[in-house]
Amino acid sequence: LQVAVNISPRQFHQADFIPGLLHLLEETGALASDLILEITESVVLEQVDEVIARMNELTRHGVRFSIDDFGTGYSALSYLRRLPIHELKIDRSFVQDAPRDPNGAALVEAILSVARHLHLRVVAEGVETETHARFFDTHQQVVLQGYLFGKPEPAQELLARWRADEL
């Protein structure tokens, strides 16, 4: 079971973040390859070389990275080729506009093209209606995320439902 966890810039820059995370993985027996750390573009804004070094260290242990809310921050396409990332999460504001706004659709198509050429997985956030989902019908590689598929719920309830479905 893969788990994606949002990490704040403050958390990511803490001196004990990497040792603490690696200790937690070891203690729980969770596979690093099943962990995706979601960071926003703002994490990269300061100390780019240090951020890349920290990301590379975690990547060597198998942890993967996702750029969350892609397109809403200070998107510099140049850093995408330098960062060891696995996926881009298209911000919900783009997903919401894309089916009815040609400019929004063009921006989503541009993000998808960049991701495809960089061999990145794409997650579309904020898929709330069938119309949103249909917009991505021609993009089978896009993972859809949003209220159309489920609302946030406590972890224990989600795990109980997941375990019941597995039986």
N, C-alpha and C positions, 0 to 999 in steps of 0.2 A: 504494500500500500504506500503510494507516494504521498508525501505531505509537503505542502507549500506553506512557508511561514513568513509573514511580513516582518522585516527588520528595519528599525528606525535608523537614521543616520547616527544618532547618539549611541545607540547600542553597538552598531557596527564599528565605531571608532573607539570603543572602550578597550583599554589595554588587555583585559582578561577575556574578551569576547571569544577569540579563537580557542585558547586553551579550555575555556568553560564549555564551549560547544562540543569540542572533541571529547572532553570528559563525559558530557551528557550522552553522547552517542555510544561511547564505550560502556557506560554504566547501564544504559537501557538495552544495549544489544541491537539498536536500530542500525540499519545500513545507511551509511553516508550517501550512497547513490540514490536512496529513496527520499532524500531531503532536498528541497528546492528553497533557497533563500530568496525572497522577493525584496528587492531594494528599489528605491526610487532613483530617478536621475540625480536628485539632489545629493545623494551619497557621494557621487563622483565629482561634484563641483569643486571640492577642496582636496588638496593633497592627492591628485590623480595617481601619481606613481605609487604612493603608499596604499591607496585603495586597490590598485591593480595587484600589488604584491600580496595584500591580504586575501584578495579573491583567489589568486593563483595558489596560495598555500592551502586554502580550503578545497579548491578544485583538485589538488593533488591527493587529497584524502577521499575524493569522490563526491563531495557536495557540489550541487549545481546551482546556478543563479538565473534569476528572471528579473528583467527590468519591468517594474510595476508602473501602471499609469503612463505607459509610454506615449509620448507626444505632448504631454501637458506641461512638462518642465522646460528645461533648457536643452532640448534635444540637439545634441551635436553629433551628427552622424559619424564624425571622425572617431569618437571614442568607442563606438560599437565594434569596430574592428580590433580594438586593443583590449577590450574586456573579455574575460572568459565566461561568456554568458551562454545559456542554453535556450532561453526563450524570451519573447517580448509579450507583454500583456497590453493589448490595445485598450486605452482608457475608455470607459463607458460613454463619455461624452461623444466620442467619435462613432461608437456603435449605435447610440441612440439616434444620431442624425443621419447616418449613412443611407438607410432605406428611402428617405424622402428628400434628401438634399444632395444634389450632384457634386457639390464641392466636398461635402463630408464623405461621400462615396469615393471620390478621387483620392482623398487623404488616406482612407483605409486601404485602398488598392495600392497606394505608394508604400505604405508600411508593410503590406503583405509582400510586395515585390522585394523590398530591402531584406526582409526576413528570409524569404525564399533563397535569395542569392547568397546570404550569409549562413544558410543552413540552420536557421533558428526555428524552433517551435513557436507557434503563435497561439495565445489565448485571447479571446474576445470577451472583455468584461461587460457586464450590464445587459446581457441578453435577457430581455423581459417579456418579449412577445414572439409569436410565431413569425411575424414580419421581420423582426431582427434576425431570427434564426434562418429564415429563407434567404436573407441577403447573403449569407455565407454558404449556401448550398453548393455553389461552384468552387468553393475552397474547402475541400474535404480535409485538408491538413490542419484546419483551424479548430482548436478546442473551444467550445462555447461554455461560458460561465455566467450564471445570473439567476434571477428569481423565477424564470421560466422553468428551471430544473429543481429549484428548492430554495427555501429561505434559510438564513442563518439560524442555527440552533445550537444548544449546548453540546459539547463534545460527547458526553456520556450518552445522550439520546441518539446522536448520529452513529456512534459505535454500536449501540444496542440494535438499531435498525439494520446496520450493515451486517452484523453477526447473524441476525435473524434471516436476512436475505441469502447468506452463504449456506445456511442449513438446508 
